[in-house]
Amino acid sequence: MIRICKDGNKKYKSLGVSVHPDHWDFQRNRPKKDCPNRELILKIILEKEAGFQKQILELKSEDKEYTASTLIDAKDNQKVRTVSEFYKSLIQEFQSEGRIGNSRAYLDSHNSLKRFTGKKLDIPFSHIDVSFLKEYEKWLRKCGCAETSMSVMFRTLRSAYNKAIDAKCAKRAAYPFNDYKVSKFNIKTKKRAIPKQVIKSIMNLDLSKESDYLQFSRDLFIFSYLCGGMNFTDMANLKYSNINDDKLVYIRQKTGKEVVIPLNSDAYVLIVKYWSTNHSALYIFPILNEKIHISEVQKYNRKKKVLLTVNDCLKTISEKIGTKVNLTTYVARHSFATVLKNSGVNIALISETLGHSDIATTQIYLDSFESEQIGEALKHLL
């Protein structure tokens, strides 16, 4: 047996060979000179010792934490060590959990880092220091990367680093994001909200002679605006089972938070419209088909494809009403929040209706809001 001692803890690993006690030197922990196959046994012992010593030196050089257990245990010996390996394990984990959006974000981050390092991403996390991050930022800017995109890249990398620390694949003492602030990137976007008068113009626009897809795109935009600024993914996932009396009750895919939205008459008319065209449908809107889009990847790809088409149609609608706004489904969400804010509705209540779950300043109010309050707030929309 080989014994590893660290921090007062001991672990043993069998070498797979045995020696009669009469042939063993217990003082030197080596086989005696008269031991059969002595040279072979010594070779096995020395190679195993050298292997563990090399592993310890590598971990120390990378400033990584380790224990006697992680050195000995075969499963832990296979623990991810490089940035590339850890990224790949995260991507695979997200895919297996059906979190396709997350897996794509980490894949994009991995590929960006790989291009930056010249495909030399088999490095320990300790190599990603402040100097590395500054050079990466310069490289991204040279590539013409926008501030918002750089913010996403660095936030994803920071998240991966934090996960690596939790998995004991990186050392907290080497964490570079205490000095390199991701918040420095300007992620402010141009105002996307439009006033309620423009919303009404979109609602009243005669599209009877236009394509079904143009009408469908307008319906999704208006439904989002009327139903708490619901984002496209959540609308795509909406099922008739989410309707509870006169309310929509659903779980936001992004945050996992339950959202309860009272249905007003205009929103209800849109639901009835699509129900009347397909009584047997599982989903409210004809975006996903339960018989075709089964896997999470299929659902993700379908939603992405439809969203692109819908946003193209919304640009056409924007031209028809004579506004220069780049109309997208997100504009409906932003407009919902802005119109209510300008109407004097409590910002914390708007936050709850939007389904936010990470705003500390509003979190303490969330449990106190009743659906009746939300219903009163929604009266300001039109």
C-alpha positions in Angstrom: 0.0 0.0 0.0 1.2 3.5 -0.7 0.2 6.1 2.0 -0.5 9.8 1.3 -0.5 12.2 4.3 -1.7 15.8 4.2 -3.0 18.1 6.9 -3.1 15.2 9.4 -5.2 13.1 7.1 -4.0 9.7 5.7 -5.1 7.8 2.7 -4.0 4.5 1.3 -3.8 3.1 -2.2 -3.1 -0.5 -3.1 -0.3 -1.2 -5.6 -1.8 -4.5 -6.6 1.1 -6.6 -5.5 1.9 -8.6 -2.3 5.0 -9.7 -0.5 5.5 -12.3 2.2 6.4 -10.6 5.5 9.6 -12.5 5.7 10.8 -10.7 2.5 9.8 -7.2 3.6 12.0 -4.6 5.3 9.5 -2.8 7.6 12.1 -0.2 8.6 12.9 1.0 5.1 9.5 0.1 3.7 11.1 -1.8 0.8 11.4 -5.5 -0.2 14.5 -7.3 1.1 17.3 -8.3 -1.2 16.2 -11.9 -1.1 12.6 -11.0 -2.1 11.4 -12.7 -5.3 10.8 -10.3 -8.2 12.4 -7.5 -6.1 13.4 -5.3 -9.0 9.9 -5.4 -10.5 8.3 -4.6 -7.2 10.7 -1.7 -6.6 9.9 -0.4 -10.0 6.2 -0.4 -9.3 6.7 1.3 -6.0 9.0 4.0 -7.4 6.8 4.7 -10.4 3.7 5.1 -8.2 5.6 7.4 -5.8 6.9 9.5 -8.7 3.4 9.7 -10.2 2.0 11.2 -7.0 4.9 13.5 -6.5 4.5 14.8 -10.0 0.8 15.4 -9.4 1.5 17.3 -6.2 4.1 19.5 -7.9 1.7 20.3 -10.7 -1.0 21.2 -8.3 1.3 23.4 -6.3 2.7 25.1 -9.4 -0.9 25.9 -10.4 -1.7 27.1 -6.9 -4.5 24.5 -6.6 -5.9 23.1 -3.5 -5.8 19.3 -3.0 -6.3 16.7 -0.2 -5.1 13.2 0.4 -8.5 12.0 -0.7 -8.4 13.8 -4.1 -4.9 12.5 -4.8 -5.7 8.9 -4.0 -9.3 8.5 -5.1 -9.3 7.4 -8.8 -12.5 9.3 -9.5 -11.2 12.5 -8.0 -8.0 12.1 -9.9 -10.0 12.5 -13.0 -11.4 15.9 -11.8 -11.3 18.6 -14.3 -8.1 20.6 -14.1 -7.9 22.9 -17.2 -10.1 25.8 -18.2 -11.1 24.0 -21.4 -12.0 20.8 -19.7 -14.0 22.6 -17.1 -15.9 24.6 -19.7 -16.7 21.4 -21.6 -18.0 19.7 -18.5 -20.3 22.7 -17.7 -21.6 22.8 -21.3 -22.4 19.1 -21.1 -24.1 19.5 -17.8 -26.3 22.3 -19.1 -27.2 20.3 -22.1 -28.1 17.2 -20.0 -30.4 19.5 -17.9 -32.1 20.9 -20.9 -30.7 24.4 -20.3 -29.7 25.0 -23.9 -29.5 28.7 -23.6 -26.9 28.4 -20.9 -24.9 25.8 -22.8 -24.8 28.1 -25.8 -23.6 31.0 -23.7 -20.8 29.0 -22.2 -19.9 27.5 -25.6 -19.6 31.0 -27.1 -17.4 32.0 -24.1 -15.2 28.9 -24.5 -14.7 29.4 -28.2 -13.9 33.1 -27.7 -11.2 32.3 -25.1 -9.9 29.5 -27.4 -9.4 31.9 -30.3 -7.8 34.5 -28.0 -5.3 32.0 -26.6 -4.5 30.5 -30.1 -6.3 27.2 -29.2 -4.1 26.9 -26.1 -6.9 26.8 -23.5 -5.6 23.7 -21.7 -4.4 26.0 -18.9 -5.2 26.0 -15.2 -7.6 28.7 -13.9 -4.7 30.3 -12.0 -3.3 31.5 -15.4 -6.4 33.7 -15.8 -5.1 36.7 -13.8 -5.7 40.4 -14.1 -3.1 40.7 -16.8 -4.8 37.9 -18.8 -8.1 39.6 -18.5 -6.8 43.0 -19.6 -5.2 41.4 -22.7 -8.4 39.5 -23.4 -10.3 42.8 -23.2 -7.8 44.5 -25.6 -8.2 41.5 -28.0 -12.0 41.7 -27.9 -12.0 45.4 -28.6 -9.6 44.9 -31.5 -12.1 42.3 -32.9 -14.8 45.0 -32.8 -16.7 43.4 -30.0 -19.4 45.7 -28.5 -19.5 46.7 -24.8 -22.6 44.6 -24.1 -21.1 41.5 -25.8 -17.8 42.0 -23.8 -19.9 42.2 -20.7 -21.5 38.9 -21.5 -18.2 37.2 -22.2 -16.6 38.4 -19.0 -19.6 37.6 -16.9 -19.7 34.1 -18.3 -16.0 33.7 -17.6 -16.4 35.0 -14.1 -19.3 32.6 -13.5 -17.2 29.7 -14.8 -14.3 30.7 -12.5 -16.7 30.8 -9.5 -18.0 27.3 -10.4 -14.5 26.0 -10.7 -13.7 27.3 -7.2 -16.8 25.5 -5.8 -15.6 22.4 -7.6 -12.1 22.7 -6.1 -10.6 23.1 -9.5 -9.5 26.6 -8.8 -8.2 28.4 -5.8 -10.1 31.3 -4.3 -6.8 33.1 -3.5 -6.1 33.4 -7.2 -9.5 34.8 -8.1 -8.8 37.8 -10.4 -12.3 39.4 -10.5 -11.9 41.2 -7.1 -9.5 43.6 -8.9 -10.8 43.3 -12.4 -14.3 44.7 -12.3 -16.8 43.4 -14.9 -19.1 46.2 -14.0 -16.9 48.7 -15.8 -18.4 47.8 -19.2 -21.1 50.1 -20.4 -24.1 47.9 -21.0 -26.7 50.7 -21.2 -28.8 50.3 -24.3 -30.9 52.9 -26.1 -34.3 53.4 -24.8 -36.6 50.8 -26.3 -39.9 51.8 -24.7 -42.7 53.4 -26.8 -45.6 55.4 -25.4 -49.0 53.9 -25.0 -50.3 56.0 -27.9 -48.0 54.1 -30.2 -49.1 50.8 -28.6 -52.7 51.7 -29.5 -51.6 52.5 -33.0 -50.2 49.0 -33.3 -53.3 47.4 -31.9 -55.6 49.4 -34.2 -53.5 48.8 -37.3 -55.5 47.1 -40.1 -53.6 44.0 -41.0 -56.6 42.0 -42.4 -55.0 41.9 -45.9 -51.5 41.1 -44.6 -49.9 37.7 -44.1 -50.9 35.5 -41.1 -47.4 35.7 -39.8 -47.5 39.5 -39.7 -50.8 39.3 -37.8 -49.3 36.7 -35.5 -46.3 38.8 -34.7 -48.5 41.8 -33.8 -50.6 39.5 -31.6 -47.5 38.3 -29.7 -46.3 41.9 -29.2 -49.6 43.1 -27.8 -50.0 40.0 -25.7 -46.6 40.5 -24.2 -47.4 44.1 -23.4 -50.7 43.3 -21.8 -49.4 40.4 -19.8 -46.7 41.8 -17.7 -44.1 42.3 -20.4 -43.8 38.5 -20.8 -40.8 37.6 -22.8 -40.9 35.6 -26.0 -39.6 32.3 -24.5 -42.2 32.3 -21.8 -45.0 33.1 -24.3 -43.8 30.2 -26.5 -43.9 27.9 -23.5 -47.4 29.0 -22.4 -49.9 26.2 -22.2 -53.7 26.3 -21.7 -53.0 24.6 -18.4 -51.3 27.9 -17.3 -54.8 29.6 -17.4 -56.3 29.6 -13.9 -59.7 31.2 -13.9 -59.0 34.8 -15.0 -55.2 34.6 -14.4 -52.1 33.4 -16.1 -49.9 31.4 -13.7 -46.5 30.4 -15.1 -42.9 29.8 -14.2 -40.3 32.1 -15.8 -37.8 30.0 -17.6 -34.9 32.4 -16.9 -35.4 32.9 -13.1 -37.6 29.9 -12.1 -39.9 32.4 -10.4 -43.7 32.0 -10.4 -45.6 34.8 -12.0 -49.3 35.5 -11.7 -50.8 37.9 -14.2 -54.6 38.8 -14.3 -55.9 38.4 -17.8 -57.7 41.5 -19.2 -60.3 41.3 -21.9 -57.9 42.1 -24.8 -55.4 39.5 -23.8 -58.2 36.9 -23.4 -59.5 37.7 -26.9 -56.0 36.8 -28.3 -56.0 33.5 -26.4 -59.5 32.6 -27.7 -58.4 33.5 -31.2 -55.7 30.8 -31.3 -57.7 28.3 -29.3 -60.5 28.5 -32.0 -58.0 27.6 -34.7 -56.7 24.5 -32.9 -58.7 23.1 -30.1 -56.4 20.2 -29.4 -53.2 22.2 -29.2 -51.1 22.0 -26.0 -49.5 25.4 -26.3 -51.5 28.6 -26.5 -49.5 30.1 -29.4 -48.5 28.1 -32.5 -44.8 28.2 -31.9 -44.0 24.8 -30.4 -45.6 21.6 -31.4 -45.5 18.8 -28.8 -45.4 16.2 -31.5 -42.5 17.7 -33.4 -40.4 19.7 -30.9 -39.6 17.1 -28.3 -36.0 17.6 -27.1 -34.8 20.8 -25.5 -32.5 21.4 -28.4 -35.4 21.2 -30.9 -37.5 23.6 -28.8 -34.6 26.0 -28.5 -33.9 26.0 -32.2 -37.6 26.4 -33.0 -38.1 29.4 -30.7 -34.9 31.1 -32.0 -36.1 30.6 -35.6 -39.6 32.0 -34.9 -38.3 34.9 -32.9 -36.1 36.1 -35.8 -39.1 35.9 -38.1 -41.4 37.7 -35.6 -38.9 40.5 -35.1 -38.6 41.0 -38.9 -42.4 41.3 -39.1 -42.4 43.8 -36.3 -40.0 46.0 -38.2 -42.6 46.0 -41.1 -45.3 46.9 -38.6 -43.1 49.8 -37.3 -42.8 51.1 -40.9 -46.6 50.9 -41.4 -47.4 53.0 -38.3 -44.6 55.5 -39.3 -42.3 55.1 -36.3 -38.6 54.9 -36.5 -38.4 52.6 -33.5 -36.7 49.2 -34.0 -39.7 47.3 -32.9 -39.0 43.9 -31.3 -40.7 41.7 -28.8 -38.4 43.2 -26.1 -39.8 46.6 -26.8 -43.2 45.3 -25.6 -41.6 44.2 -22.3 -39.7 47.5 -21.8 -42.8 49.6 -22.8 -44.9 47.7 -20.2 -42.5 48.6 -17.4 -42.0 52.2 -18.6 -45.7 53.0 -19.1 -46.6 51.7 -15.6 -43.7 53.6 -14.1 -44.8 56.8 -15.7 -48.3 56.1 -14.4 -47.0 56.1 -10.8 -47.1 52.4 -10.2 -44.7 51.1 -7.6 -41.4 50.0 -9.2 -41.2 47.0 -6.9 -44.6 45.9 -8.1 -43.5 46.3 -11.7 -40.5 44.2 -10.9 -42.7 41.4 -9.5 -44.9 41.4 -12.6 -41.9 41.2 -14.8 -40.8 38.1 -13.0 -37.5 39.5 -11.7 -36.0 37.5 -8.8 -32.5 39.1 -8.3 -33.3 42.7 -7.4 -32.5 42.9 -3.7 -34.2 46.3 -3.2 -37.6 44.9 -4.3 -37.4 41.4 -3.0 -38.7 42.2 0.4 -42.0 43.5 -1.1 -42.7 40.5 -3.4 -44.7 38.4 -1.0 -47.0 41.3 0.0 -48.5 41.9 -3.4 -51.9 40.5 -4.2 -53.1 39.7 -7.7 -55.8 42.4 -7.2 -53.1 45.0 -6.9 -51.5 43.8 -10.1 -54.9 43.9 -11.8 -55.3 47.5 -10.7 -51.9 48.4 -12.0 -52.6 46.8 -15.4 -55.5 49.2 -15.9 -52.9 51.9 -16.6 -51.7 50.1 -19.8 -54.4 51.4 -22.2 
